[in-house]
Amino acid sequence: MNRAILEACLPCLLALGVSFAAMVGLMKLSGARFKIARLRQIHACEGGGVQSLAFVLTLPVFMLFVLFILQVSQLMVGTMVVNYAAFAAARSASVWLPSTVDANSQYGFSAEPDNWVEAGVQIDGNILRVGSNQSQSASNTLNSRKCFQVWTAAVLGCASICPSRDLQRGGTSTTPVSNPATSWLPEAQRVTRNVYGLLSPASSSNGRIPVRLDNKLDYAARNTFVEIEWQEVSHSGTDVDTGPTYNPRGHCTYVWQEKEVGYRDPVTVWVTHRQALLPGPGRFLAKLLVPASGVPDRIAPLVGLNPEYSEPVHFVTITASATLVNEGIKSVMPYVQR
């Protein structure tokens, strides 16, 4: 995962290096000089408000580079956070997939036996896939409690990079959220507010902090998607055809199921998050440029506009994955998670 983060952040690091070099060149071109002594005298200066032509011409370009550096830095942080969320979701999958889950009428979950997912499973050779890392409406993944727990781990992992400002919902479309997510979100927001208050008691005097925490979780729940896949693989000495795993084909006690998550099978969780851009750089990067040279714009197509909000909310899609093995072994007397 560390190598994947470095590879994903490499373009951002190159962009930061070029931006810093361009800023230094711009400052030298404008004739600006950094002098501490003059900064100390600025409060008492009565020389007037006349600005040099070089300052007026270079300041907008300088601020453009500053905003670009801030946005690229946020994208690097977002890449690292989404990779962490993928690891958290994969860890959740390795814990929940082997569990025996009882039915839950409050959220509408059905009972799920150990190493089994009560959701539509797509089979592609020896690869089995559940869910979609593009939208929640593409499958019934969140109707499975096990998949729902994996999704909540990804949402909580991505909440820290979500916008905390009040985004006005009510655009041209809305992101569908499943019934379990609708019931889970208020409780998650309440717990987050309480935990934050315990960690930072001084925050109780700021009435905006609870609202900002709620906004972060709401955005994360509507813009984070997961996909789970696993493989039926042969292991050294523990092949699924002959045993000694719990589910060999032809076993007299345990019937082998085609859609089971086998013992020590690798489980990969893909997490996709729509990271919101800063308002200023987002509008600038989303503007499609058609240069005279005819070279197509490769930046604007990567920036999307979230139609769920009445105010412009531009985003870029960040995808990460993590793989862990399923550690579950069927027990003769399984422990039921309620």
N, C-alpha and C positions, 0 to 999 in steps of 0.2 A: 504493500500500500504506500510506503514511503517513496518508492521509486515512481509509482503512478502519480503521486502528488507533485514530485519534482518535474516530471515530464509535462504535466498539465500546466504547471506554473512557468515553465521555461519561456513561452511566448510573452507572458506578462513581464518577466524579468528583462527580456530584450527590449520591450516597449518602454519600460521604466528607464533603462540605460540610455536609450535614444532620446527620451524626453528630457532627462537631466542634462545631457550634452547639448540639446537644443536650447534649453533655458540658459545655460552658461554662455553659449554663443550669443543669444539674444541680449543678455545683460552687457556683454562686452561691446556689442554693436551699438547699443544705446548710450554707452559711455557711463553707465551707472557704477558707482563705487560705494562699497560698504564702509562707512566711517562711524564708529561708535560715538565719537565726540559730537558729531552733528545730530545724532539721534537724541542725545541728552539735552541739546539746546532747542529742540523743535518746539517744545511747549512755550518757550519764551520768544520765539522768532516772530518778528513783526515786519518781515520783508515783503509781505503781500502774498497774493495767491496766484501769481503768474507762473505757469508751468512751461517747461521747455517743450519744443515740438517733438523731440525724440521721446520724451516720457509719454506724451499723449498718443503717439503712434505705436509704441511698444507695449503699453500697459494692457490693452485688450488681448494681445497675443500672449503675453506673459500669464495672464489669468487663465487663458485657454489651456496652457500647458499645466498650470497648477490643478485645474479641475480634472484634466485628463489623468494626471498622476494619482489624484485621489480615487478616481473611478477604477483605474487599473489595480491599485492597491486593494480596493474592496473586492474586485474579482479574484485576486489571489487569496484573500481571506475566505471568500465564498467557496473557492475550489477546495481548500483545506477542510472547511466545515462540512461540505457535502461528502467528502471522502470519509470523514469521521462518522457522519450520519449513516453511511453505507456500512461501516464496520459495526456500529451499534445495532443496525437492523439485522445484519448477518448473525451477530451474537444472540439477538433475540430469537431469530429463526432456529438456531441450533439448540435453544432451550425449549421453545414452545412446540416445534414440530414433533419431537418424540413424546410429548405429553398426551395424556388422555384428558380430554376437555368435556365437561358436562354441558348440557344445554342451558342457555341463558335467555329467558323470555324478555328481560328488560331491553336487551340489545337485539333480540331476534336471532341469536346464534343457535345453530344446531349442534348436537353432540358430535364430537370428533374423536375417533379412537387414536391410539398412539401411532405416530409415524404416518399419519393420513391427513389430507387437507380436504375439507368439505367445500370444494369450489371447482369450477370448470378447469380441468387440466388439459393443456395442449401437449401432445406427444409428437416429438420429432426425432425419430430414431431412438437413441438411448437418453435423449434429453427431454425432461418434462418441465413444463413452464406454467406458472400461475400468475395472473395479473397482467398489468400493462404499466410501463414506466412513462406513459404519455398522458393518460387521463384515468380518472376513477370510474368513468362511465363505460369504459371499454370492456369491463368484465365485472363479475360479481365477487371479486377478491375479498372486499371488505365484509361480505356476508359470512366469511369464515373467521372465527375468533383468532385462530392462529395467525392468519395473514393480517388481521386487524392489529394484533400486537406488534407485528413486524413494522407495519405502517406507522403506528404511534411512536415507535422508537425513532424512525426516520424523521417524523414531524418534530419531535422534541429536539432532535439533533440539529435541524435546520432553522429552528425558531430564532436563534441568536443573530442570524444575518438578515432577518426579515425586517421590513420597515415598521417603525413604531408610530409613525404619524397617522392621523385619521384619514384613511382612504375612503372616499365616498363611494360605497357600493351602489349599484343601480345603473350599470351600463347597458350595452345592447344585449349582453348574454350573461349568464351566471354559471359558475363552475359547479356541477352537481356534486353534492356531498351526501354520502350514504347516511341512512338512519343511525347506525351505530356511531358514526363520526359526529353527527348532530347532537347526540346525547352525551358523547364523551367530551366534546370541546368545552362546555361550560365548567365541568368538573376539573378538567385539566387547567383551565385558566384560574380557577379558585385556588387549587393547590399551588400553582406557580406563584400567585400573589402572596400566599402565606409563607412559602419557603423564602421568597425574596425578602419579605419583611423580617424574617428571623435572621437572615444573613446580613441584612443592612437595616438595623432598627431606625437609623436616622431618616430612612426613606419614607417613614410614616407621615412626615410633615409635608411631603410633596404629593398632592392629590393626583398629579398627572401620571405618576409611575404605574399604578394599577391599570390605567387605561392603555398605556403604551405596551405593557406586557400582554394584555388581552389582544391588542392589534397584531402583535408579533405572532402569537399562536394562531389567530384566525387566518392570517396570510399564509402561514406555513401549512395549515390544514388544507387550504384550497389550492396550493401550488406545489405540493410535494407528492410524488407518485412512486410506487414501488413495483418491482417485478421479481418474482422468486423462481429460480430454476435449479433443478438438481439432475444428477445423472445416475443411471443404473450402471455402476462400474464393477469390474472384478477386482478383488483385492488379493494380495499375497496370502494364501492359506485360508481365505474367508470368502470364497466365491459364492455368489448368490444362487448358483445352480446346485452346489453340492453341500453348502454349509461351511463351517459351523455357525453361521449367523442365525438370527432368530427367524428369518423368512426364506429359507432355501425352497426352491421349487420341489414339490412332492413331499414336503414335511408332513408327518402324520398329525401334528397338533396345530401348527400355524400355517394357515393357507396363504400362499404367496399371492400378492395383489400387484397388478401391473402398475398402479399409480402410487404405490407406497414409496416413502422415503426410506431407503435401505440404510442399514447400519454402516457408518463410515462413508456414506455417499457424500460427495462434495455438494454443498448448497451455496449458490451464488445469489446475492441480493443486489439488484440494480436500483439505485435511487436517482430520480430526476427531480430537480428543483428549479423553479423559475425565479432566479434572483432578480429582484427589482433594482434598477439602476437609479443613480441620483437624478433628480428632475432635470437639471441643466444638461449634463453630459448625455443623459438618455435621449433627449430631444435631438441633440446634435448628432449623435451616433446613428440614430434611426433615420436621419434624412438621407434619402437616396441621391447619390451624386452620379452624374453622367458626364465624365470628362471628355474633352475633345479627342483624346487619343483613342477612345472606344473601349478602353479597358474596363470591364464591369466592376461595379462596387462590390467588394467582398465583405464589408462590415455591416452595412445596413440590412442585408437579408438575415443576419444572425440576431438582430434585435427585434423582438416582438412587442406588440401593444396589447396589454391585458384588457379585453373588452368588458370585463366584469365591473370596472370602476368608471365612474363618470369623469374623473380627472385622469389625464394621461399618466399611465403607469407602464413604462417601458421595462422590458426584462430580457435577460439572456438565459438560455437553458444550460444548466450544468448537470452532467451525468457522471456518476461514479459507481463502482461496484466493489464488493468484498466477498471473499469466499472462505467459508469454514466448513468443517465436516459435521455431519449429523452424528451425534454421540448416543442416540437413543437405542436402548435394547429393550425388547418387549419383556415385561414382567408377568409372571404367572398371576400375581395379585396387583394389578396396576393401581396407582394412586391417581385419583380423579381430581383435576383442577376445577374448582367451582368459582 
